[in-house]
Amino acid sequence: MAKTLLPVAQLAVRSRTGGPVMRGKLLQWLAAGAAIACAVPAHGQSVSAGILAWQKGDHARAVEIWRPLAQAGDADAAFNPGQAYRLGRGVAIDLATAQVWFEQAARGGHVDAQTTLGLLLFHNGNRTGGLRWLRQAADQGEPRAMLIYGTALFNGDGMPQDPVRAYAYVSRAAAQGLAPASRRPRRWTRSCRSSSAGGV
């Protein structure tokens, strides 16, 4: 005897006590579950929808899409309103608000947020905080972060000078194709040679 699938409304469902549950109640549960599933859009779709809105020039809509996801802890979504507030697209320029969003994303492990936050802090006078975030991004291979952190190591900006580690960071950034990084090690090598020749 072949088994047939019955429509959901015809399924017999039993409660914990073994008694039947009314079909209407089952349908309510299923409808509620479907509503919850539809109310929480999938991560990629929502972030992607915001990106689509951004690319179409509807920056305000993009921020509306990302904000609830970011508030729920999505690091990818948190980076995007940070950029909007930094650039003044869809919202007024507000670097303090941008910093809050970048920090949330950076704490969530978002490498671009770590780099952007590090640069923002560094350029606004908080070198210690900036270098902390830049080092995290540099250690994950982000070329801009490797260049800035390596340069700070070479110059001793906010940390002890370490030309060997500086050279390593900047050389890795250059190997990834970051043009400004490819010029620094050559200058540093000449600088190191000339300073050692003068001291002999």
Summary of the structure (lengths in Angstrom):
residues: 200
radius of gyration: 26.8
end to end distance: 98.1
largest distance: 98.1
contacts: 606
relative contact order: 0.06
helix: 72%
strand: 1%
